[in-house]
């Protein structure tokens, strides 16, 4: 792969220079062909997702394949409108003139995918990049090898050589790729990898979009509907065995509700996964032994209210709720990224929000409260990539809502139109008439500066 990467980039540059991707019919056809190929390979994808991550079939389809197929359908409907040049009124001082903004593809872009949602988080940005008219190099995670094989087959079948290229390999391959002269780099991964990608991209002044992670806090206010809160938090936290970047990492519950909330969570998890979650067909497994040992270590850092069972041979860690985390516990500092949910308490929301504001900015923040005033204050006094009120995770679902982080949780946005924008160069074009050529803009100065100031305030007031 190291040998292939530079020739692959050269082939994509040649393909882009040929101009095919600028044609909207070509883009439309490529996206539709991709959808058909995914449909044909659906069964293989489901098997591969189970092999790599033990993903339950329904969860895998909804959170991986279904997301990409709906992305394609939405994008095909909207793409021609997004790609139209937009008129802008030129300032009076430049008239007669016409001004337009032309959406143009950036060129050849690199998309680096993670292992936790190996299909969705590689192919959703691919859809956006194709709609914008780019050629794309895909680098899937080597930690989901079975899914990677199926994705390679999809790419080979759906696209012309040079339009989309998939390069497999380890971290060294990724390092080599980000050092090449791409026109844009899109990464979904950890903050540590994000820093490395940004540093490498700086050498070529390559723009980057970084979709990273972070500890996403969830707050359960004193007026929350506990049964709904417990179900939604449990669903979002233990989806994909907790290996989700926008999962609620930990919960702050109002002190008056602590015991009731813990009981509601325990009842919910019994309802979802039964007495022995290891036998549940709706609960996945940890990626590998390294992650297993890391997450297992968190189980000793608080009082286990529910769960706590492990099986090293199966890489199984039960959905676990921890109360009273130990002071200085690492699970309060590190992103858990696994099926362990610490439950903490608070009494004053203002004090809690002030404390959260000192923490690294999360990808998402969650609140369960029925009080509109509390909801407004929560949004106004917190900072995050996204917010969900009385829900978790689902803020990423609507195509109309931009998705991305802030600070250590990332930079840049995608999904829907925001994805098209992410991979588009908006080129400004001004056309002025040469029949009128006022002399005041040329030297030597012909009027006093105070007159020029008054004229500018009038001519450029729009």
N, C-alpha and C positions, 0 to 999 in steps of 0.2 A: 504493500500500500504506500510505503514511503516513496518508492520508485514511481508509482503510478500517479501520485497526487499532482505534480506539476504538469505533466502531459494532459491530465484530465482537465485542469484549469485552462490550459491552452485550447483544448477542444471546445470547452464551453464558451470561451471568449470568441472563437471562430463562429460558433453557432449563433451567439448573440449578435455578432457583427453582421450576420446574414440578414437580420431584420425580421425573421419569422415571428419572434415573440412579441413584436410591437402590434401585430395584427390581432384584433379582438376576437375574430372568428377562430384563429389559431389557439388563443388562450382558452376560449370556451370549449373547443374540441378537446384540448388536453385535459381540462378539468373533468369533463364528462367521461372521457376514457379512463381517467383515474378512478372515478366512482364505480364504473363497471368492473374494473379489475379488482378493486377492493371487494365488491360483492362476490366475485368469482373465487376469491381467496379467503373469504370470511371464515370458513371452517378451519382452514390451516392457521389463520391468525389466532382463533380461539384456542386451538390446541397449543400453539406456541406460547401464548400468554399464560396458559396453565402450567406449561413445562418450566418457564422461567420464574414465574411468581406465584404459582398455584392460584391464579385469579379465578374466582367463580365465573361460570359462563355468562350469566346475566350481567353481573357487575362489569365483566370485561367488555361485553358488547356496548353497554350503555356508556361507560366512562372512556372507552377507547375508540371502537369502530363507529358507534353511533355519533359521537362528537364530530369525527372527521367527515362522515357522510352528510351530516346536517350543515357543516361548514361549507362543503362543496355546493350543496343545493342553494344555500343562502347567497353564496358568493356569485354563482352563475346568474341568479336573479338580479343581483345589484351591480355587477361588475361594470356593465356598459355605462351606467349612470355615473359611477365613481370615476371612470376613465375619461369622461368628457371634459374638454377645456372649459374653464370658468371665466366669464367676463368680469372685469373689475373696472369701475369708473376711474379714469385718470384724473388727476388734479387739474383744476381750471388753468393753472399756469403752464400746463403742457399741451393743452388742446389747441388745434384739433389733433386728437390722438386716440388710439385704441389700446387697451391693456387686457391681457389674458394670462391665466395661469394654466400651464400644460402639465398634466400628470405624466411623467415619463419613468420607465423602469430604471433601476439603478445599474443593472448590468448582470454580474455574476455574484451570487450571494452564497454564503456558507451557513448552514443550519446545523447546530450541534445538539443532539437530543440526550435526555437522561434515561435512567433505567426504570424509574418507578411507573411511568406511563409511557413505555417505549414507543408505542405506535402513535398515540394521540399527540404527544408533545414534540414529535418530529414532523408528522404529516399535517397538523393544523397550521403551523407557520409555513409549511410548503405550499398549502393551498393559497395563502395570502401572497406569497412571493410569486407564484405562477400567475395569479390574477393581475398582479402589478406588471407582468411582462418580463420577468427575470429568467435567467438560467440559474439552476440551483445545484449546489453540492451538499449532499446529506451525509452526516457522520453520526450513525446511531451509537448507542452505548454498547460497549463490548460485554457489559454485565447482563445483557438480555440477548444471548446469542441466537436462540431459536426464533425470536421475533425478528431479529436482524436478517436472518435467512429469508423469511417470508417477505419482508420489506424489499429486499434486493430483487426478489422475483417480481414483485409488483412494479418496481421502477423499470426493470428491464422490459416488461410487457407493455407498460402504459406509455412510455415516453421514447421519443427519438433519441438516438445517441448524441450526446452533447447538450441536450436540453436539460435533463436531470441526471446527475451522477451520484451513486451511493458508494461511499468508501468505508469499508470496515477496518477495524484495527483497535489497538489499545491507546492508552493515554499519550504515548509517544507519537502516534499517528495524528492524534488531535492537536498536539503541540506543533507538529510540522505544518498542519493545515492552517492554523490560525496565524502562522508567520508568513503565509502567502498573501499576495496582493489581491484579495477579494474586494468587492465594492461595498459589502456590508457583511457583518457577522452577527448571527442570532444564536444566543446560548440560553438553554434552560439547564440550570445546574446549581451548584453551591456557591456561596459567596467567595470561598477560597478559589474555586476554579474561575469565577467571574473576574477576580483581580488578575489572574494569570492571562486570561483572554484579553482583557482590556489593555494590559501592559504590552502584550505581543501586537495587538492591533494598532497601538500608538506608533509603532515603527513605520507603518504604511499610512498613517492617518486614516485608518479604516473606521467608519462609524460602527458602533455596536449597539445591540439591544440585549440586555441582560435580564432574564427572568430567573430570579434567585429564590431564596426561601426566607426563613426567619421564624421566630417563636410567635405564633399568632395567638393572642390572648382572647379569652371569651369571658364575658361578665354576665352573671345572672343576678338581676336586680331583685329587690324585695317584693315587687309586684308581678314577677314573671309567672307565667303559667308553667308550673314545674313539669307536668306530664309531657307537654309539647317540647319544652326545653330539653328534657332528658332524652327524648326520642331523637330529636334533630342533632343534638350534640353527639350522642352515641353513634348515629349513622355517619356523620361527617368525620368523627375522630377515627373510627375503626374501619372505614372504607379503605380498601387496599392494605389491610392490616396496619393502618396508621401511617403508611408511607405516601403521604400526600402533602404537597407544599403548602396548601391553604387549609389543611386540617387544623381545628382548634388544638393548640399545643398544650394549653393548661386552662383551667377554669377558676375564676374568682366568683364565689357565691356569697351573697349577703349572709352575714353571720346568723341571722334569725332563721335562715332556710337551710343551714348546712346539713343537719341530719336528714331532713326530708328530701333534700336533693340527692344525698348519697343513697338513700333507700330507693328513690325513683330511678337512679342510674342502675342500681343492682337489678331491680325488677325489669328494666328495659333490656339489659344485656341477657338476662335469662330468657326473655321473650324472643330476642333476636337470634341468639346462638345456642340456647339450651344449657343444660347442666354441664355438658362436655363439649366446649367449642371446637375441640380437636376433631369431633365427628361432624361438625356442621359443614354443609356444602356451600355455605355463604360466607366463609371466612378464609382469608388467604394465609400466606406464610411470609417469613422474613426473607430478604434477598439472598443472603449468604451467611456464613459462619461469623465473619467479622462483624456484620451488623447485628447478628443474633447476640453475640457476647456483649456488645456495647449496650444494647437495649436491656438485656437481662440484668446488667449491673444496676439499672435504675430501680429495679424491684426492691432493693434493700434500702432505698432512700426515703421511705415513707411507710405508713401503715396500709397494708393491703386490705381494702374494703371488699373488693370482688376481683376474681381472677388470680393471676400470679403463677399459674401453671406453665411449665415449659417442657419442650421435648427437643433436645439438641439434634437428634437424628432427623426429625421432620422440619427443623428450623421453625418450630411452633412456639409462639408466646401468646397466651390467652389474652383476650381483651381485659385490661386491668385498670381498676380505679384505685388511686392512692390518695389517702388523706394525710394531713399533718406532715408534709415533706420536711426532712431534716434541714436545719439551718445550714446554709452554704452548700446544699446538695447540688451536684452538677446538673441534675435534670432541670433545675430552675435556671441554669445559665446556657445550656446547650440545646439546640433544636432536637427534640426527642425523635421525631420521624419514625415512630413505631407505636404499637398498641398499648401505650401506658399513658393514662390521663391523671395528672396531679390535680387535686382539688384544694384550693386555698380559700381563705375567707377575707372579707373586707367589711367595714362598717360605714365609711364615708366615701361616696363616689368621687367627690372632688379630690380627696387625698389620693385615691386610687389612680385617677387620671393623671394627677401630677406625678405620681411615681412612674406610671407607664411612659410618660413623656421623656423620662430620662433614659429609657431603654432603647436599643437599636430599633429602627423603624420596621415594623412587621409588614408582611405581604398583605395581611388582612387582619381585621379586628372585629369582634362580634359582641352583640348586646342582646339580651333577652329582657325586655321591659314593655309594658303596655302604656306607659306614660309618655305622651308626645314631648313634654318638656325635658324629660330625662333623655329621650332619643336625640333631641336637638342638641342638648349640651354634650352628649357623648360624641356626636359627629364633629361639633365645633371645637372641642377641646382635645381631640386625639389626632394623630397623624398615622396614616397607613396607606398601602397601595389601594385597598378596597375596604368596604364596610358592608356588613349584613346585619339587619335588625330582625330579631326573632327568627334567625336562620343561620346556617353555616354553609360554607362551600358554594352554595348556589348562586352567589353573586358573580361567579365566573361563567354562568350558563348563557345569559342573554347576549346575543351577537351585537346588540346595540351598545353594550357597556364595555368600555376599554378595560383591558386587563394588564396589570403590571405592578411593579413595586416602586419603592422610594428608598433612596440611600442604600443600605446594605441589602435590602430586599430586591433591588434591581433598578433598571432604568429603561424607559421606553414602554410602549403599549402596543397590544395587538388584540385580535378578535374582531370580526366583522370589518367595518370600514377602517377601524384603527389598524388592522393588519395590513390592509391595502396601503394605507398611509405610511406604515412602518417601512415598507419596501419600495416606496415611490420617491422620486425626486420631483418636487413641484417647481417647475421652471417658469420663471416670470418673463413675459415678452411684451415689450412696449413698441408700438408702431406710431411714429409721429409724421405729420405732414411736413414736407419740405417747402410747401408754397408760402408759408408764413414763417419768418425767422426773426423774431424780435431781438433787438441788439442789446437789451439791458443785461443779458447774462454774460456778455463778452467784455473783456478789458479794452480800453481803460474804463474805470467806473464813471458812469454818466449821471448818476443821481446820488443825492446824499444817502447815507446808511439808514437814517430814520425813515426815509421814503421807501427804501427797499424793505424794511421791516414791516411797514404797513401793507405794502403790496403782497408780501409773502403771507401775512395773516389772512388776507382775502383770497389769494389765488390757491393756497393749499389748505383751505379750511376743511375740505372733506377728507 
